[in-house]
């Protein structure tokens, strides 16, 4: 991947040349004598945003660990619904793929806890306490 990224500046120059020639071919510009800042800007955007993401996928660098993907999904639920607290059982009831057992949800909650998104709520009483977590109030209104 490092080698691929190292070649991106040269690729941007080549793409800028192609864009300049395409502009000339459609008569949108006078005869091409130099590559302009507009061409290079468009090429950098294309190479940096589009082609870089494809390279990440091709080299497998875009895949996240399962617990991070699960934490991301739970984080989306928290934000979309404005939850103030959440439990493992509540996530299990939703029947989401990859979030159906405590073994799958536990590591995701650990990621959210380490990131400061949630904190465990201490409970007392008879029986096994529910795994209940308070959502960080600073997340309220954040999009």
N, CA, C and O atoms as a MOPAC input file, in Angstrom:
PM7 MOZYME 1SCF
protein

 N      0.82700 1    -1.18700 1     0.00000 1
 C      0.00000 1     0.00000 1     0.00000 1
 C      0.87700 1     1.26000 1     0.00000 1
 O      0.55200 1     2.24200 1    -0.66700 1
 N      1.99300 1     1.23200 1     0.75000 1
 C      2.88700 1     2.39200 1     0.77200 1
 C      3.41500 1     2.69900 1    -0.62300 1
 O      3.49200 1     3.85800 1    -1.03000 1
 N      3.77000 1     1.67000 1    -1.33300 1
 C      4.28400 1     1.84800 1    -2.68800 1
 C      3.22500 1     2.48700 1    -3.58200 1
 O      3.53000 1     3.37100 1    -4.38200 1
 N      2.00000 1     2.04200 1    -3.44400 1
 C      0.90800 1     2.58200 1    -4.24900 1
 C      0.69200 1     4.06200 1    -3.93000 1
 O      0.54900 1     4.88200 1    -4.83800 1
 N      0.67000 1     4.39400 1    -2.66200 1
 C      0.45900 1     5.79200 1    -2.26000 1
 C      1.62100 1     6.66200 1    -2.73600 1
 O      1.42100 1     7.81700 1    -3.11200 1
 N      2.83000 1     6.11100 1    -2.72100 1
 C      3.98900 1     6.85600 1    -3.19300 1
 C      3.91500 1     7.21200 1    -4.66500 1
 O      4.55300 1     8.16700 1    -5.10500 1
 N      3.15200 1     6.46300 1    -5.42200 1
 C      3.01000 1     6.71700 1    -6.85400 1
 C      1.86300 1     7.67900 1    -7.17500 1
 O      1.70000 1     8.07700 1    -8.32800 1
 N      1.08200 1     8.04900 1    -6.18700 1
 C     -0.09700 1     8.88500 1    -6.43600 1
 C      0.22400 1    10.28500 1    -6.95500 1
 O     -0.51800 1    10.77600 1    -7.80600 1
 N      1.28400 1    10.96200 1    -6.49600 1
 C      1.56500 1    12.28300 1    -7.08400 1
 C      1.80400 1    12.22000 1    -8.59800 1
 O      1.29500 1    13.06100 1    -9.33900 1
 N      2.56800 1    11.23600 1    -9.05500 1
 C      2.78900 1    11.07500 1   -10.49400 1
 C      1.50400 1    10.73200 1   -11.21900 1
 O      1.27400 1    11.17600 1   -12.34300 1
 N      0.65700 1     9.92700 1   -10.55800 1
 C     -0.62100 1     9.56600 1   -11.16300 1
 C     -1.50800 1    10.81200 1   -11.29700 1
 O     -2.23400 1    10.95700 1   -12.28100 1
 N     -1.44700 1    11.69900 1   -10.31300 1
 C     -2.26100 1    12.92200 1   -10.37000 1
 C     -1.84000 1    13.78900 1   -11.55100 1
 O     -2.69000 1    14.37600 1   -12.22100 1
 N     -0.55000 1    13.87500 1   -11.81000 1
 C     -0.06200 1    14.66200 1   -12.95800 1
 C     -0.54800 1    14.04700 1   -14.26500 1
 O     -0.96800 1    14.76800 1   -15.17000 1
 N     -0.49500 1    12.73700 1   -14.37000 1
 C     -0.95500 1    12.06100 1   -15.59500 1
 C     -2.46800 1    12.25600 1   -15.79600 1
 O     -2.92800 1    12.49300 1   -16.91300 1
 N     -3.22100 1    12.15300 1   -14.70900 1
 C     -4.67100 1    12.34900 1   -14.80300 1
 C     -4.97100 1    13.79900 1   -15.18500 1
 O     -5.88900 1    14.05000 1   -15.96500 1
 N     -4.21100 1    14.75400 1   -14.64800 1
 C     -4.40700 1    16.16900 1   -14.99800 1
 C     -4.18200 1    16.38400 1   -16.49100 1
 O     -4.90400 1    17.15300 1   -17.12600 1
 N     -3.18900 1    15.70900 1   -17.04700 1
 C     -2.92400 1    15.80900 1   -18.49000 1
 C     -4.11000 1    15.27800 1   -19.28800 1
 O     -4.53300 1    15.89600 1   -20.26600 1
 N     -4.63700 1    14.15100 1   -18.87700 1
 C     -5.79500 1    13.56800 1   -19.56500 1
 C     -6.99200 1    14.51100 1   -19.46200 1
 O     -7.71200 1    14.70100 1   -20.44300 1
 N     -7.21200 1    15.10100 1   -18.29400 1
 C     -8.34200 1    16.02800 1   -18.12800 1
 C     -8.19300 1    17.25700 1   -19.02000 1
 O     -9.16900 1    17.72900 1   -19.60300 1
 N     -6.97000 1    17.77100 1   -19.12300 1
 C     -6.72900 1    18.93200 1   -19.99900 1
 C     -7.01800 1    18.57200 1   -21.44900 1
 O     -7.63300 1    19.35900 1   -22.16800 1
 N     -6.58900 1    17.40700 1   -21.88500 1
 C     -6.83900 1    16.97700 1   -23.25900 1
 C     -8.32800 1    16.71000 1   -23.50300 1
 O     -8.83600 1    16.97200 1   -24.59400 1
 N     -9.01900 1    16.19400 1   -22.50000 1
 C    -10.46900 1    15.99700 1   -22.64100 1
 C    -11.19400 1    17.32800 1   -22.76400 1
 O    -12.12100 1    17.45900 1   -23.56400 1
 N    -10.77600 1    18.32500 1   -21.96900 1
 C    -11.37200 1    19.65800 1   -22.09000 1
 C    -11.15300 1    20.21000 1   -23.50300 1
 O    -12.06300 1    20.79500 1   -24.09000 1
 N     -9.95800 1    20.02300 1   -24.04000 1
 C     -9.65400 1    20.48400 1   -25.39400 1
 C    -10.51500 1    19.72400 1   -26.41400 1
 O    -11.00400 1    20.31300 1   -27.37900 1
 N    -10.69600 1    18.41500 1   -26.19600 1
 C    -11.45100 1    17.59600 1   -27.15600 1
 C    -12.91000 1    18.00600 1   -27.23700 1
 O    -13.52500 1    17.87800 1   -28.29600 1
 N    -13.47200 1    18.49400 1   -26.15200 1
 C    -14.88800 1    18.88900 1   -26.19200 1
 C    -15.04900 1    20.37800 1   -26.48700 1
 O    -16.14500 1    20.92700 1   -26.37500 1
 N    -13.95200 1    21.02200 1   -26.86100 1
 C    -13.96400 1    22.43800 1   -27.22700 1
 C    -14.32100 1    23.34700 1   -26.06400 1
 O    -14.77100 1    24.47200 1   -26.28300 1
 N    -14.13700 1    22.90200 1   -24.86800 1
 C    -14.42200 1    23.74000 1   -23.70400 1
 C    -13.23400 1    24.63400 1   -23.37900 1
 O    -13.35300 1    25.55500 1   -22.57100 1
 N    -12.10500 1    24.37200 1   -23.99300 1
 C    -10.91200 1    25.16500 1   -23.71100 1
 C    -10.14200 1    25.39300 1   -25.01100 1
 O    -10.27300 1    24.61900 1   -25.95900 1
 N     -9.34000 1    26.45600 1   -25.05000 1
 C     -8.48900 1    26.65200 1   -26.23000 1
 C     -7.40200 1    25.58200 1   -26.27000 1
 O     -7.32500 1    24.72100 1   -25.39400 1
 N     -6.56400 1    25.65300 1   -27.30400 1
 C     -5.50600 1    24.65600 1   -27.47600 1
 C     -4.71200 1    24.50200 1   -26.18000 1
 O     -4.37600 1    25.48500 1   -25.52100 1
 N     -4.42500 1    23.27200 1   -25.83700 1
 C     -3.72300 1    22.97600 1   -24.58700 1
 C     -2.23700 1    23.24200 1   -24.75600 1
 O     -1.57200 1    22.62100 1   -25.58500 1
 N     -1.72600 1    24.17500 1   -23.95600 1
 C     -0.29300 1    24.45600 1   -23.96500 1
 C      0.32400 1    24.20300 1   -22.59500 1
 O      1.53900 1    24.06100 1   -22.45800 1
 N     -0.54400 1    24.14800 1   -21.58300 1
 C     -0.05000 1    23.89900 1   -20.21600 1
 C     -1.17500 1    23.27200 1   -19.40000 1
 O     -2.35600 1    23.43000 1   -19.70900 1
 N     -0.78400 1    22.57400 1   -18.37300 1
 C     -1.75900 1    21.99500 1   -17.44500 1
 C     -2.05500 1    23.06500 1   -16.40300 1
 O     -1.14800 1    23.54800 1   -15.72600 1
 N     -3.31700 1    23.42900 1   -16.27600 1
 C     -3.70300 1    24.47900 1   -15.34600 1
 C     -3.96500 1    23.97000 1   -13.93300 1
 O     -4.06100 1    22.76700 1   -13.69000 1
 N     -4.07800 1    24.91600 1   -13.01600 1
 C     -4.35700 1    24.58200 1   -11.61400 1
 C     -5.70700 1    23.88200 1   -11.48100 1
 O     -5.88600 1    23.02600 1   -10.61400 1
 N     -6.65100 1    24.24800 1   -12.33800 1
 C     -7.96500 1    23.60600 1   -12.32000 1
 C     -7.85300 1    22.12400 1   -12.65600 1
 O     -8.46000 1    21.27900 1   -11.99700 1
 N     -7.07100 1    21.82000 1   -13.68600 1
 C     -6.88500 1    20.41700 1   -14.07300 1
 C     -6.21000 1    19.62700 1   -12.96000 1
 O     -6.62900 1    18.51600 1   -12.63600 1
 N     -5.16800 1    20.20400 1   -12.38000 1
 C     -4.44600 1    19.51400 1   -11.31600 1
 C     -5.31600 1    19.35200 1   -10.07200 1
 O     -5.25300 1    18.32100 1    -9.40300 1
 N     -6.11700 1    20.34900 1    -9.76100 1
 C     -7.02600 1    20.25000 1    -8.61500 1
 C     -8.04200 1    19.13800 1    -8.78600 1
 O     -8.29100 1    18.36000 1    -7.86500 1
 N     -8.62900 1    19.07100 1    -9.97500 1
 C     -9.58900 1    17.99400 1   -10.25600 1
 C     -8.92000 1    16.63200 1   -10.21400 1
 O     -9.49600 1    15.66700 1    -9.71200 1
 N     -7.70600 1    16.55200 1   -10.74000 1
 C     -6.97300 1    15.28400 1   -10.75300 1
 C     -6.61400 1    14.85400 1    -9.33200 1
 O     -6.74600 1    13.68000 1    -8.98700 1
 N     -6.16600 1    15.79000 1    -8.51600 1
 C     -5.82600 1    15.46000 1    -7.12200 1
 C     -7.05800 1    14.97400 1    -6.36600 1
 O     -6.97600 1    14.03300 1    -5.57700 1
 N     -8.17600 1    15.60400 1    -6.60300 1
 C     -9.41600 1    15.16600 1    -5.95300 1
 C     -9.76400 1    13.73700 1    -6.38900 1
 O    -10.09800 1    12.89100 1    -5.56000 1
 N     -9.68300 1    13.48500 1    -7.67500 1
 C    -10.00900 1    12.15200 1    -8.19600 1
 C     -9.05600 1    11.08400 1    -7.65600 1
 O     -9.48900 1    10.03000 1    -7.19100 1
 N     -7.76600 1    11.36900 1    -7.72300 1
 C     -6.77300 1    10.39300 1    -7.26300 1
 C     -6.84300 1    10.23800 1    -5.74400 1
 O     -6.82600 1     9.11900 1    -5.23100 1
 N     -6.92100 1    11.35100 1    -5.03100 1
 C     -6.89800 1    11.30800 1    -3.57700 1
 C     -8.15300 1    10.76400 1    -2.94500 1
 O     -8.07700 1    10.06400 1    -1.93500 1
 N     -9.29400 1    11.06100 1    -3.50100 1
 C    -10.55100 1    10.61900 1    -2.90200 1
 C    -11.05500 1     9.30500 1    -3.49000 1
 O    -11.44500 1     8.40400 1    -2.74700 1
 N    -11.04900 1     9.19100 1    -4.78300 1
 C    -11.65800 1     8.03700 1    -5.43300 1
 C    -10.68600 1     6.85900 1    -5.56000 1
 O    -10.96300 1     5.76800 1    -5.06300 1
 N     -9.58300 1     7.07600 1    -6.20500 1
 C     -8.65000 1     5.97500 1    -6.45900 1
 C     -7.99700 1     5.45500 1    -5.17900 1
 O     -7.72700 1     4.25900 1    -5.06800 1
 N     -7.74100 1     6.34100 1    -4.21100 1
 C     -7.15100 1     5.91300 1    -2.95000 1
 C     -8.06700 1     4.93500 1    -2.21700 1
 O     -7.59300 1     3.95000 1    -1.64900 1
 N     -9.37400 1     5.19900 1    -2.22400 1
 C    -10.32400 1     4.29600 1    -1.57200 1
 C    -10.36100 1     2.93500 1    -2.26300 1
 O    -10.46400 1     1.89700 1    -1.60800 1
 N    -10.27600 1     2.95100 1    -3.57400 1
 C    -10.23900 1     1.68500 1    -4.30800 1
 C     -8.96900 1     0.90500 1    -3.96300 1
 O     -9.00600 1    -0.31800 1    -3.83000 1
 N     -7.86700 1     1.60200 1    -3.82200 1
 C     -6.61700 1     0.93500 1    -3.45300 1
 C     -6.72500 1     0.32100 1    -2.06100 1
 O     -6.25700 1    -0.79400 1    -1.83200 1
 N     -7.33600 1     1.04300 1    -1.14100 1
 C     -7.53200 1     0.49700 1     0.20900 1
 C     -8.33300 1    -0.80000 1     0.15300 1
 O     -7.99800 1    -1.77400 1     0.82700 1
 N     -9.36400 1    -0.80700 1    -0.63200 1
 C    -10.17400 1    -2.03000 1    -0.75400 1
 C     -9.36700 1    -3.15200 1    -1.39600 1
 O     -9.42900 1    -4.30200 1    -0.96100 1
 N     -8.61900 1    -2.81200 1    -2.42000 1
 C     -7.84200 1    -3.83000 1    -3.12900 1
 C     -6.77200 1    -4.44700 1    -2.23900 1
 O     -6.50800 1    -5.64600 1    -2.32000 1
 N     -6.16200 1    -3.63400 1    -1.39600 1
 C     -5.11600 1    -4.14200 1    -0.51700 1
 C     -5.67200 1    -4.65700 1     0.81100 1
 O     -4.92000 1    -5.17100 1     1.63900 1
 N     -6.96000 1    -4.52600 1     1.01500 1
 C     -7.58100 1    -5.04900 1     2.22500 1
 C     -7.40900 1    -4.16700 1     3.44400 1
 O     -7.72400 1    -4.59600 1     4.55300 1
 N     -6.92500 1    -2.96400 1     3.27700 1
 C     -6.70600 1    -2.08300 1     4.41600 1
 C     -7.99800 1    -1.42500 1     4.89400 1
 O     -8.01900 1    -0.82500 1     5.96900 1
 N     -9.05700 1    -1.52600 1     4.12500 1
 C    -10.29800 1    -0.85900 1     4.48500 1
 C    -11.14900 1    -1.66600 1     5.45900 1
 O    -12.12200 1    -1.14400 1     6.00500 1
 N    -10.79900 1    -2.92500 1     5.68400 1
 C    -11.62700 1    -3.74300 1     6.56000 1
 C    -11.31800 1    -3.45200 1     8.01700 1
 O    -10.15400 1    -3.39800 1     8.41400 1
 N    -12.35000 1    -3.26700 1     8.80300 1
 C    -12.21100 1    -3.01300 1    10.22500 1
 C    -12.43400 1    -4.31200 1    10.99100 1
 O    -13.11200 1    -5.21400 1    10.49700 1
 N    -11.87500 1    -4.41200 1    12.17900 1
 C    -12.16200 1    -5.57100 1    13.02000 1
 C    -13.66300 1    -5.64800 1    13.32300 1
 O    -14.35500 1    -4.63000 1    13.33200 1
 N    -14.15100 1    -6.85100 1    13.56900 1
 C    -15.58800 1    -7.06800 1    13.79600 1
 C    -16.11400 1    -6.23200 1    14.95000 1
 O    -17.20700 1    -5.67400 1    14.85900 1
 N    -15.34800 1    -6.13600 1    16.03900 1
 C    -15.84500 1    -5.38400 1    17.19700 1
 C    -15.95100 1    -3.89200 1    16.90500 1
 O    -16.81300 1    -3.21200 1    17.46100 1
 N    -15.08100 1    -3.37800 1    16.03700 1
 C    -15.15400 1    -1.96000 1    15.67200 1
 C    -16.34800 1    -1.71900 1    14.75300 1
 O    -17.04800 1    -0.71700 1    14.89800 1
 N    -16.58700 1    -2.62700 1    13.81000 1
 C    -17.78000 1    -2.51400 1    12.95200 1
 C    -19.04800 1    -2.55500 1    13.79300 1
 O    -19.97000 1    -1.76700 1    13.57900 1
 N    -19.09300 1    -3.49200 1    14.76700 1
 C    -20.26800 1    -3.61200 1    15.63300 1
 C    -20.43400 1    -2.35800 1    16.48300 1
 O    -21.55200 1    -1.87000 1    16.65300 1
 N    -19.33300 1    -1.83100 1    17.01900 1
 C    -19.40100 1    -0.60200 1    17.82300 1
 C    -19.89100 1     0.56400 1    16.97500 1
 O    -20.65700 1     1.40300 1    17.44900 1
 N    -19.45300 1     0.61600 1    15.73300 1
 C    -19.90300 1     1.67300 1    14.82900 1
 C    -21.41100 1     1.58800 1    14.60100 1
 O    -22.10600 1     2.60400 1    14.60000 1
 N    -21.90100 1     0.38200 1    14.41100 1
 C    -23.34500 1     0.18100 1    14.19700 1
 C    -24.13200 1     0.59400 1    15.43800 1
 O    -25.16300 1     1.25600 1    15.32100 1
 N    -23.65900 1     0.21000 1    16.62600 1
 C    -24.33900 1     0.59400 1    17.87000 1
 C    -24.26800 1     2.10700 1    18.04300 1
 O    -25.23800 1     2.72400 1    18.48300 1
 N    -23.12700 1     2.71200 1    17.70100 1
 C    -22.99400 1     4.16400 1    17.76700 1
 C    -23.98700 1     4.87200 1    16.85600 1
 O    -24.53600 1     5.91200 1    17.22100 1
 N    -24.21900 1     4.30900 1    15.66600 1
 C    -25.21800 1     4.87800 1    14.75100 1
 C    -26.61100 1     4.83300 1    15.37500 1
 O    -27.38300 1     5.78300 1    15.25200 1
 N    -26.92600 1     3.73100 1    16.04200 1
 C    -28.23200 1     3.59400 1    16.70300 1
 C    -28.35700 1     4.63100 1    17.81700 1
 O    -29.38700 1     5.29400 1    17.93800 1
 N    -27.31500 1     4.77000 1    18.62300 1
 C    -27.32800 1     5.74400 1    19.71900 1
 C    -27.59100 1     7.14700 1    19.18700 1
 O    -28.41600 1     7.88100 1    19.73000 1
 N    -26.88800 1     7.51100 1    18.12400 1
 C    -27.03100 1     8.86200 1    17.58100 1
 C    -28.37900 1     9.06700 1    16.89600 1
 O    -29.01200 1    10.10800 1    17.07400 1
 N    -28.81900 1     8.08700 1    16.11900 1
 C    -30.06900 1     8.23500 1    15.38000 1
 C    -31.27400 1     8.33200 1    16.30200 1
 O    -32.21800 1     9.07100 1    16.02400 1
 N    -31.24000 1     7.58400 1    17.40200 1
 C    -32.39100 1     7.54400 1    18.29900 1
 C    -32.22300 1     8.42000 1    19.52700 1
 O    -33.14700 1     8.52900 1    20.33300 1
 N    -31.07400 1     9.04300 1    19.68700 1
 C    -30.83200 1     9.91300 1    20.83100 1
 C    -30.92900 1     9.18500 1    22.16700 1
 O    -31.46300 1     9.72600 1    23.13500 1
 N    -30.41500 1     7.95900 1    22.21800 1
 C    -30.52500 1     7.15100 1    23.42800 1
 C    -29.70500 1     7.75000 1    24.56900 1
 O    -28.62700 1     8.30000 1    24.34700 1
 N    -30.22700 1     7.63700 1    25.79300 1
 C    -29.51400 1     8.08900 1    26.98300 1
 C    -28.90600 1     6.92200 1    27.73600 1
 O    -27.95100 1     7.09100 1    28.49400 1
 N    -29.46700 1     5.72700 1    27.52300 1
 C    -28.88200 1     4.50700 1    28.06900 1
 C    -29.16700 1     3.35900 1    27.11900 1
 O    -30.08600 1     3.41100 1    26.30100 1
 N    -28.34600 1     2.31100 1    27.25000 1
 C    -28.46000 1     1.18700 1    26.33300 1
 C    -28.02900 1    -0.07400 1    27.07000 1
 O    -27.20500 1    -0.02200 1    27.98300 1
 N    -28.59200 1    -1.19800 1    26.66500 1
 C    -28.22800 1    -2.46600 1    27.29900 1
 C    -27.92700 1    -3.50800 1    26.22400 1
 O    -28.33000 1    -3.37600 1    25.06800 1
 N    -27.21000 1    -4.54000 1    26.64200 1
 C    -26.91900 1    -5.61400 1    25.69800 1
 C    -28.20400 1    -6.28700 1    25.24700 1
 O    -28.34500 1    -6.66100 1    24.08200 1
 N    -29.12700 1    -6.43600 1    26.16400 1
 C    -30.39700 1    -7.10000 1    25.82600 1
 C    -31.17700 1    -6.29500 1    24.77800 1
 O    -31.79300 1    -6.86300 1    23.87600 1
 N    -31.14000 1    -4.97000 1    24.91500 1
 C    -31.84600 1    -4.12300 1    23.94200 1
 C    -31.27100 1    -4.30900 1    22.53900 1
 O    -32.01700 1    -4.35100 1    21.56100 1
 N    -29.95700 1    -4.41900 1    22.44300 1
 C    -29.31600 1    -4.63700 1    21.14200 1
 C    -29.68000 1    -6.02300 1    20.61100 1
 O    -29.95400 1    -6.17300 1    19.42000 1
 N    -29.68500 1    -7.04100 1    21.48100 1
 C    -30.04000 1    -8.40200 1    21.06000 1
 C    -31.45500 1    -8.44900 1    20.49900 1
 O    -31.70900 1    -9.14100 1    19.51300 1
 N    -32.36600 1    -7.72600 1    21.11300 1
 C    -33.76800 1    -7.74500 1    20.66400 1
 C    -33.95400 1    -7.18200 1    19.26400 1
 O    -34.93100 1    -7.50600 1    18.59000 1
 N    -33.04400 1    -6.36100 1    18.83200 1
 C    -33.15500 1    -5.75900 1    17.49700 1
 C    -32.86100 1    -6.76400 1    16.39000 1
 O    -33.25900 1    -6.55300 1    15.24400 1
 N    -32.17400 1    -7.85000 1    16.71500 1
 C    -31.90100 1    -8.90000 1    15.73400 1
 C    -30.98900 1    -8.46600 1    14.60000 1
 O    -31.14900 1    -8.91700 1    13.46600 1
 N    -30.04400 1    -7.60500 1    14.89300 1
 C    -29.12100 1    -7.12400 1    13.86500 1
 C    -28.05500 1    -8.17500 1    13.57600 1
 O    -27.57900 1    -8.85300 1    14.48600 1
 N    -27.69100 1    -8.30400 1    12.33000 1
 C    -26.65700 1    -9.26700 1    11.93400 1
 C    -25.34600 1    -8.89200 1    12.61100 1
 O    -24.91900 1    -7.73900 1    12.56200 1
 N    -24.71200 1    -9.87000 1    13.24200 1
 C    -23.46000 1    -9.64200 1    13.93800 1
 C    -23.60400 1    -9.06800 1    15.32800 1
 O    -22.60400 1    -8.85100 1    16.01200 1
 N    -24.83500 1    -8.81700 1    15.76300 1
 C    -25.10000 1    -8.26400 1    17.09500 1
 C    -26.24900 1    -9.01700 1    17.75400 1
 O    -27.17500 1    -8.41000 1    18.29200 1
 N    -26.18100 1   -10.33700 1    17.70800 1
 C    -27.29100 1   -11.12700 1    18.23100 1
 C    -26.96000 1   -11.85700 1    19.52400 1
 O    -27.86300 1   -12.36100 1    20.19200 1
 N    -25.69700 1   -11.92200 1    19.88600 1
 C    -25.33400 1   -12.61800 1    21.11900 1
 C    -24.48900 1   -11.70300 1    21.99500 1
 O    -23.89700 1   -10.73300 1    21.52300 1
 N    -24.44800 1   -12.03300 1    23.27100 1
 C    -23.63700 1   -11.24800 1    24.20800 1
 C    -22.16200 1   -11.32500 1    23.83800 1
 O    -21.41700 1   -10.37700 1    24.08900 1
 N    -21.72500 1   -12.43400 1    23.24600 1
 C    -20.32900 1   -12.57600 1    22.82900 1
 C    -19.97500 1   -11.59800 1    21.71100 1
 O    -18.82400 1   -11.17500 1    21.60300 1
 N    -20.94000 1   -11.23800 1    20.88800 1
 C    -20.70800 1   -10.27500 1    19.81000 1
 C    -20.85400 1    -8.84000 1    20.31000 1
 O    -20.12900 1    -7.94700 1    19.87000 1
 N    -21.78400 1    -8.62500 1    21.22100 1
 C    -22.08200 1    -7.27700 1    21.70500 1
 C    -21.05400 1    -6.80500 1    22.72900 1
 O    -20.70700 1    -5.62400 1    22.75200 1
 N    -20.56700 1    -7.70100 1    23.56700 1
 C    -19.62300 1    -7.33500 1    24.62700 1
 C    -18.38800 1    -6.61000 1    24.12500 1
 O    -18.06600 1    -5.53800 1    24.63900 1
 N    -17.67800 1    -7.15900 1    23.13200 1
 C    -16.49600 1    -6.44900 1    22.61900 1
 C    -16.83700 1    -5.09300 1    21.99200 1
 O    -16.04700 1    -4.15300 1    22.07700 1
 N    -18.00500 1    -4.99500 1    21.36700 1
 C    -18.42300 1    -3.72000 1    20.77500 1
 C    -18.66100 1    -2.68400 1    21.87300 1
 O    -18.27300 1    -1.52300 1    21.73500 1
 N    -19.29800 1    -3.10800 1    22.96000 1
 C    -19.52000 1    -2.19900 1    24.08400 1
 C    -18.18400 1    -1.80000 1    24.71700 1
 O    -18.04000 1    -0.67300 1    25.19100 1
 N    -17.20400 1    -2.71500 1    24.72900 1
 C    -15.87500 1    -2.38100 1    25.25900 1
 C    -15.21900 1    -1.29300 1    24.41200 1
 O    -14.57500 1    -0.39400 1    24.95200 1
 N    -15.37800 1    -1.36800 1    23.10300 1
 C    -14.83400 1    -0.33300 1    22.21500 1
 C    -15.50500 1     1.01000 1    22.50000 1
 O    -14.83400 1     2.03800 1    22.59300 1
 N    -16.83600 1     0.99600 1    22.63900 1
 C    -17.57400 1     2.23700 1    22.93200 1
 C    -17.19100 1     2.78500 1    24.30500 1
 O    -17.07300 1     3.99800 1    24.47900 1
 N    -16.99900 1     1.90600 1    25.27100 1
 C    -16.60100 1     2.32900 1    26.62000 1
 C    -15.21000 1     2.96400 1    26.57600 1
 O    -14.99400 1     4.01800 1    27.17400 1
 N    -14.27100 1     2.33700 1    25.87700 1
 C    -12.91300 1     2.88400 1    25.76600 1
 C    -12.89400 1     4.22400 1    25.04600 1
 O    -12.03700 1     5.06600 1    25.31400 1
 N    -13.83900 1     4.42100 1    24.13200 1
 C    -13.92100 1     5.67800 1    23.37500 1
 C    -14.66600 1     6.76600 1    24.14300 1
 O    -14.75100 1     7.90300 1    23.68100 1
 N    -15.20300 1     6.42500 1    25.30600 1
 C    -15.91000 1     7.41700 1    26.11000 1
 C    -17.34700 1     7.64200 1    25.70000 1
 O    -17.95600 1     8.63200 1    26.10500 1
 N    -17.90200 1     6.74300 1    24.90500 1
 C    -19.29100 1     6.87800 1    24.46100 1
 C    -20.27100 1     6.39100 1    25.51900 1
 O    -21.34800 1     6.96600 1    25.68100 1
 N    -19.90900 1     5.34700 1    26.23200 1
 C    -20.80300 1     4.77000 1    27.23500 1
 C    -20.02100 1     4.48500 1    28.51400 1
 O    -18.79500 1     4.37900 1    28.50700 1
 N    -20.77500 1     4.36400 1    29.62400 1
 C    -20.18500 1     3.99900 1    30.91200 1
 C    -21.15600 1     3.04600 1    31.60400 1
 O    -22.36800 1     3.24500 1    31.53300 1
 N    -20.63800 1     2.00800 1    32.27700 1
 C    -21.52900 1     1.05400 1    32.93800 1
 C    -22.30000 1     1.70900 1    34.07900 1
 O    -21.77900 1     2.57600 1    34.78200 1
 N    -23.53900 1     1.28400 1    34.25000 1
 C    -24.38000 1     1.74100 1    35.35500 1
 C    -24.36100 1     0.64200 1    36.40300 1
 O    -24.75500 1    -0.49300 1    36.13500 1
 N    -23.89700 1     0.99000 1    37.60800 1
 C    -23.86900 1     0.01500 1    38.69800 1
 C    -25.27900 1    -0.21200 1    39.21400 1
 O    -26.03000 1     0.73500 1    39.44900 1
 N    -25.62900 1    -1.48800 1    39.38800 1
 C    -26.96900 1    -1.85500 1    39.83700 1
 C    -26.85200 1    -2.79600 1    41.02300 1
 O    -25.87100 1    -3.52600 1    41.16800 1
 N    -27.86200 1    -2.76300 1    41.85800 1
 C    -27.91000 1    -3.70600 1    42.97400 1
 C    -29.30400 1    -4.31100 1    43.02700 1
 O    -30.25700 1    -3.76300 1    42.47300 1
 N    -29.40200 1    -5.42700 1    43.69000 1
 C    -30.69200 1    -6.10200 1    43.78900 1
 C    -30.50500 1    -7.59700 1    43.64200 1
 O    -29.38600 1    -8.09800 1    43.53000 1
 N    -31.61000 1    -8.28700 1    43.64600 1
 C    -31.55800 1    -9.73500 1    43.53300 1
 C    -31.37600 1   -10.14900 1    42.08100 1
 O    -31.76200 1    -9.44200 1    41.15100 1
 N    -30.78200 1   -11.30300 1    41.92500 1
 C    -30.60300 1   -11.84300 1    40.57500 1
 C    -29.42500 1   -11.21700 1    39.87000 1
 O    -28.72300 1   -10.36500 1    40.41400 1
 N    -29.22800 1   -11.65800 1    38.65600 1
 C    -28.12900 1   -11.15500 1    37.85500 1
 C    -28.48900 1    -9.78100 1    37.30800 1
 O    -29.52900 1    -9.63300 1    36.66700 1
 N    -27.65800 1    -8.77700 1    37.54400 1
 C    -27.99700 1    -7.43500 1    37.04800 1
 C    -27.88100 1    -7.35800 1    35.52700 1
 O    -27.05800 1    -8.04200 1    34.91800 1
 N    -28.70900 1    -6.52600 1    34.93400 1
 C    -28.65300 1    -6.29800 1    33.48600 1
 C    -27.39200 1    -5.52100 1    33.15900 1
 O    -26.92000 1    -4.72300 1    33.96900 1
 N    -26.85600 1    -5.75000 1    31.99400 1
 C    -25.68800 1    -4.99000 1    31.55400 1
 C    -26.19500 1    -3.70300 1    30.93100 1
 O    -26.47600 1    -3.63300 1    29.73500 1
 N    -26.30400 1    -2.68500 1    31.77400 1
 C    -26.88000 1    -1.40500 1    31.39200 1
 C    -25.76900 1    -0.35800 1    31.34900 1
 O    -24.90100 1    -0.32100 1    32.22100 1
 N    -25.80700 1     0.48800 1    30.32800 1
 C    -24.77800 1     1.50100 1    30.13900 1
 C    -25.43000 1     2.86100 1    29.91700 1
 O    -26.44000 1     2.97400 1    29.22200 1
 N    -24.83400 1     3.89300 1    30.52000 1
 C    -25.28100 1     5.26900 1    30.29900 1
 C    -24.51900 1     5.82400 1    29.09900 1
 O    -23.31600 1     5.60700 1    28.95000 1
 N    -25.24100 1     6.54000 1    28.25700 1
 C    -24.62300 1     7.16700 1    27.08600 1
 C    -24.06600 1     8.52300 1    27.51200 1
 O    -24.71200 1     9.25900 1    28.25700 1
 N    -22.88000 1     8.84500 1    27.04300 1
 C    -22.23600 1    10.10500 1    27.36500 1
 C    -23.13700 1    11.26300 1    26.93800 1
 O    -23.48500 1    11.35800 1    25.76100 1
 N    -23.52400 1    12.14800 1    27.86400 1
 C    -24.42800 1    13.25800 1    27.51000 1
 C    -23.81700 1    14.24700 1    26.52000 1
 O    -24.54800 1    15.01400 1    25.89300 1
 N    -22.50700 1    14.24500 1    26.36700 1
 C    -21.87200 1    15.14700 1    25.40200 1
 C    -22.20100 1    14.76600 1    23.97000 1
 O    -22.03200 1    15.57400 1    23.05700 1
 N    -22.66900 1    13.54100 1    23.76700 1
 C    -23.00800 1    13.09200 1    22.41300 1
 C    -24.34200 1    13.65700 1    21.94900 1
 O    -24.64800 1    13.63200 1    20.75700 1
 N    -25.12200 1    14.15700 1    22.86600 1
 C    -26.45100 1    14.68200 1    22.52300 1
 C    -26.30500 1    15.85700 1    21.57500 1
 O    -25.61200 1    16.82600 1    21.88300 1
 N    -26.94100 1    15.77700 1    20.44900 1
 C    -26.90900 1    16.86500 1    19.47200 1
 C    -25.72900 1    16.80800 1    18.51700 1
 O    -25.65100 1    17.61700 1    17.59200 1
 N    -24.80000 1    15.86300 1    18.71700 1
 C    -23.64600 1    15.72600 1    17.82400 1
 C    -24.06900 1    14.90200 1    16.61700 1
 O    -24.72300 1    13.87200 1    16.78000 1
 N    -23.72100 1    15.32000 1    15.44000 1
 C    -24.05200 1    14.55900 1    14.21200 1
 C    -22.81000 1    14.31400 1    13.42800 1
 O    -22.86300 1    13.69500 1    12.36600 1

